[in-house]
């Protein structure tokens, strides 16, 4: 459990005694694919740290359509903004695959945070990144067309683009899988991306958004 905690940005550069204390109120859980980790509207009693697998965070529209906000992967915190703002979870977290995650008692964690400046700083950094991610999602979906959205996504996620499933990218960008495939084919045919060589011509790609 200690390894999982220290692999997360939130708990890096934290002293050993503090990590041991956090371990004492942390539990490991396993959830099968398609099961719910937490629902929109649930109270944020725990801080969730994904250890293994993929979790989808989404909201449901009035027409019962899923609006995907983000896919979380290993060593990522899920929905921590709700914890720190003390508001109900604004979206539902669902296991996109079989997952393992840590549940950290948030009330007890807050006591530790108040006594540890390094941990407080890490939390601020994590929350700022989440806010920037949300702002990016909003601006991308409102301003850019499908090809521009895909181009910007590839440019911004060049480090893990080739490891991410197309269905995940399509849902995050709000385009159909068919549309995504057509756009990716355009970029491949024009030598902008190469799947086999895992190559991205970022300079040329940037001209599309």
C-alpha positions as a Python dict, from the first residue, in 0.01 Angstrom:
ca = {
    (1, 'X'): (0, 0, 0),
    (2, 'X'): (289, 234, 77),
    (3, 'X'): (420, 196, -279),
    (4, 'X'): (80, 294, -422),
    (5, 'X'): (66, 601, -201),
    (6, 'X'): (417, 725, -279),
    (7, 'X'): (368, 668, -654),
    (8, 'X'): (102, 940, -648),
    (9, 'X'): (201, 1304, -692),
    (10, 'X'): (-8, 1394, -388),
    (11, 'X'): (210, 1187, -153),
    (12, 'X'): (554, 1239, -306),
    (13, 'X'): (829, 1393, -88),
    (14, 'X'): (630, 1310, 226),
    (15, 'X'): (817, 1177, 529),
    (16, 'X'): (794, 810, 627),
    (17, 'X'): (603, 866, 953),
    (18, 'X'): (331, 1061, 771),
    (19, 'X'): (295, 789, 506),
    (20, 'X'): (260, 526, 782),
    (21, 'X'): (-12, 732, 947),
    (22, 'X'): (-203, 765, 619),
    (23, 'X'): (-170, 389, 566),
    (24, 'X'): (-348, 329, 897),
    (25, 'X'): (-676, 473, 764),
    (26, 'X'): (-647, 352, 405),
    (27, 'X'): (-809, 36, 264),
    (28, 'X'): (-769, -149, -67),
    (29, 'X'): (-1079, -235, -273),
    (30, 'X'): (-1147, -429, -593),
    (31, 'X'): (-1439, -363, -828),
    (32, 'X'): (-1533, -558, -1141),
    (33, 'X'): (-1582, -396, -1482),
    (34, 'X'): (-1903, -191, -1530),
    (35, 'X'): (-1967, -157, -1157),
    (36, 'X'): (-2001, 183, -989),
    (37, 'X'): (-1724, 318, -765),
    (38, 'X'): (-1932, 616, -651),
    (39, 'X'): (-2244, 791, -778),
    (40, 'X'): (-2304, 1154, -865),
    (41, 'X'): (-2447, 1310, -549),
    (42, 'X'): (-2271, 1078, -302),
    (43, 'X'): (-2101, 1238, -1),
    (44, 'X'): (-1721, 1259, -39),
    (45, 'X'): (-1623, 1064, 270),
    (46, 'X'): (-1319, 905, 106),
    (47, 'X'): (-1037, 1009, -120),
    (48, 'X'): (-1006, 757, -404),
    (49, 'X'): (-669, 658, -550),
    (50, 'X'): (-676, 430, -854),
    (51, 'X'): (-417, 152, -829),
    (52, 'X'): (-500, -70, -1125),
    (53, 'X'): (-730, -53, -1430),
    (54, 'X'): (-934, 232, -1579),
    (55, 'X'): (-1222, 430, -1428),
    (56, 'X'): (-1462, 643, -1632),
    (57, 'X'): (-1598, 963, -1481),
    (58, 'X'): (-1922, 1081, -1643),
    (59, 'X'): (-2239, 1284, -1598),
    (60, 'X'): (-2584, 1186, -1725),
    (61, 'X'): (-2782, 1438, -1932),
    (62, 'X'): (-3158, 1494, -1907),
    (63, 'X'): (-3195, 1263, -2207),
    (64, 'X'): (-3003, 990, -2018),
    (65, 'X'): (-2693, 1028, -2236),
    (66, 'X'): (-2353, 974, -2075),
    (67, 'X'): (-2120, 1273, -2102),
    (68, 'X'): (-1768, 1148, -2034),
    (69, 'X'): (-1549, 1393, -1843),
    (70, 'X'): (-1233, 1189, -1807),
    (71, 'X'): (-1079, 842, -1797),
    (72, 'X'): (-856, 780, -1497),
    (73, 'X'): (-558, 545, -1504),
    (74, 'X'): (-313, 404, -1249),
    (75, 'X'): (-186, 631, -970),
    (76, 'X'): (-450, 900, -1029),
    (77, 'X'): (-680, 1054, -770),
    (78, 'X'): (-1050, 1050, -859),
    (79, 'X'): (-1291, 1330, -776),
    (80, 'X'): (-1074, 1491, -508),
    (81, 'X'): (-1217, 1836, -582),
    (82, 'X'): (-1541, 1723, -416),
    (83, 'X'): (-1347, 1621, -105),
    (84, 'X'): (-1167, 1952, -67),
    (85, 'X'): (-1472, 2160, -155),
    (86, 'X'): (-1692, 1945, 72),
    (87, 'X'): (-1958, 1906, -196),
    (88, 'X'): (-2134, 1592, -327),
    (89, 'X'): (-1954, 1417, -611),
    (90, 'X'): (-2055, 1610, -928),
    (91, 'X'): (-2023, 1301, -1150),
    (92, 'X'): (-2038, 921, -1140),
    (93, 'X'): (-1725, 702, -1139),
    (94, 'X'): (-1762, 365, -1311),
    (95, 'X'): (-1513, 80, -1355),
    (96, 'X'): (-1422, 76, -1724),
    (97, 'X'): (-1221, -242, -1656),
    (98, 'X'): (-1161, -453, -1347),
    (99, 'X'): (-1008, -203, -1104),
    (100, 'X'): (-828, -179, -773),
    (101, 'X'): (-826, 141, -573),
    (102, 'X'): (-743, 281, -230),
    (103, 'X'): (-1006, 450, -13),
    (104, 'X'): (-855, 704, 224),
    (105, 'X'): (-1063, 834, 514),
    (106, 'X'): (-1074, 1202, 424),
    (107, 'X'): (-1156, 1345, 767),
    (108, 'X'): (-849, 1174, 912),
    (109, 'X'): (-641, 1281, 613),
    (110, 'X'): (-736, 1645, 671),
    (111, 'X'): (-582, 1628, 1018),
    (112, 'X'): (-256, 1515, 860),
    (113, 'X'): (-272, 1780, 587),
    (114, 'X'): (-293, 2065, 839),
    (115, 'X'): (36, 1951, 996),
    (116, 'X'): (232, 1886, 676),
    (117, 'X'): (330, 2179, 446),
    (118, 'X'): (464, 1949, 172),
    (119, 'X'): (134, 1762, 156),
    (120, 'X'): (-59, 2090, 146),
    (121, 'X'): (152, 2211, -145),
    (122, 'X'): (104, 1881, -334),
    (123, 'X'): (-272, 1913, -292),
    (124, 'X'): (-273, 2265, -435),
    (125, 'X'): (-72, 2145, -734),
    (126, 'X'): (-310, 1853, -794),
    (127, 'X'): (-621, 2071, -777),
    (128, 'X'): (-474, 2331, -1013),
    (129, 'X'): (-405, 2057, -1269),
    (130, 'X'): (-765, 1932, -1241),
    (131, 'X'): (-901, 2285, -1290),
    (132, 'X'): (-684, 2332, -1600),
    (133, 'X'): (-804, 1998, -1735),
    (134, 'X'): (-1168, 2100, -1688),
    (135, 'X'): (-1109, 2438, -1852),
    (136, 'X'): (-942, 2262, -2144),
    (137, 'X'): (-1239, 2024, -2188),
    (138, 'X'): (-1488, 2311, -2189),
    (139, 'X'): (-1293, 2530, -2431),
    (140, 'X'): (-1215, 2241, -2664),
    (141, 'X'): (-1575, 2122, -2694),
    (142, 'X'): (-1723, 2471, -2736),
    (143, 'X'): (-1479, 2627, -2981),
    (144, 'X'): (-1318, 2358, -3197),
    (145, 'X'): (-1467, 2135, -3464),
    (146, 'X'): (-1407, 1757, -3468),
    (147, 'X'): (-1077, 1759, -3659),
    (148, 'X'): (-943, 2046, -3448),
    (149, 'X'): (-1044, 1865, -3127),
    (150, 'X'): (-869, 1545, -3231),
    (151, 'X'): (-556, 1736, -3337),
    (152, 'X'): (-540, 1923, -3007),
    (153, 'X'): (-595, 1603, -2810),
    (154, 'X'): (-311, 1421, -2987),
    (155, 'X'): (-83, 1723, -2944),
    (156, 'X'): (-161, 1757, -2572),
    (157, 'X'): (-148, 1381, -2498),
    (158, 'X'): (147, 1283, -2715),
    (159, 'X'): (307, 1097, -2424),
    (160, 'X'): (23, 844, -2391),
    (161, 'X'): (-180, 881, -2712),
    (162, 'X'): (-68, 551, -2865),
    (163, 'X'): (-158, 360, -2545),
    (164, 'X'): (-509, 505, -2519),
    (165, 'X'): (-802, 321, -2677),
    (166, 'X'): (-983, 501, -2958),
    (167, 'X'): (-1320, 452, -2787),
    (168, 'X'): (-1188, 643, -2483),
    (169, 'X'): (-1061, 929, -2698),
    (170, 'X'): (-1389, 944, -2892),
    (171, 'X'): (-1599, 965, -2575),
    (172, 'X'): (-1378, 1229, -2414),
    (173, 'X'): (-1389, 1444, -2731),
    (174, 'X'): (-1759, 1392, -2791),
    (175, 'X'): (-1719, 1246, -3141),
    (176, 'X'): (-1834, 915, -3282),
    (177, 'X'): (-1578, 632, -3320),
    (178, 'X'): (-1635, 647, -3695),
    (179, 'X'): (-1556, 1018, -3706),
    (180, 'X'): (-1243, 965, -3498),
    (181, 'X'): (-1124, 682, -3726),
    (182, 'X'): (-1177, 899, -4033),
    (183, 'X'): (-979, 1188, -3884),
    (184, 'X'): (-697, 961, -3766),
    (185, 'X'): (-677, 813, -4116),
    (186, 'X'): (-640, 1165, -4256),
    (187, 'X'): (-351, 1239, -4019),
    (188, 'X'): (-187, 902, -4097),
    (189, 'X'): (-226, 944, -4474),
    (190, 'X'): (-61, 1286, -4450),
    (191, 'X'): (232, 1156, -4246),
    (192, 'X'): (138, 1355, -3937),
    (193, 'X'): (111, 1047, -3715),
    (194, 'X'): (253, 698, -3753),
    (195, 'X'): (93, 433, -3535),
    (196, 'X'): (360, 164, -3589),
    (197, 'X'): (653, 396, -3522),
    (198, 'X'): (462, 590, -3254),
    (199, 'X'): (556, 914, -3426),
    (200, 'X'): (376, 1248, -3409),
    (201, 'X'): (466, 1554, -3617),
    (202, 'X'): (360, 1804, -3352),
    (203, 'X'): (463, 2110, -3554),
    (204, 'X'): (236, 2018, -3845),
    (205, 'X'): (-38, 1896, -3611),
    (206, 'X'): (-49, 2230, -3433),
    (207, 'X'): (-164, 2395, -3757),
    (208, 'X'): (-499, 2215, -3727),
    (209, 'X'): (-618, 2389, -3410),
}
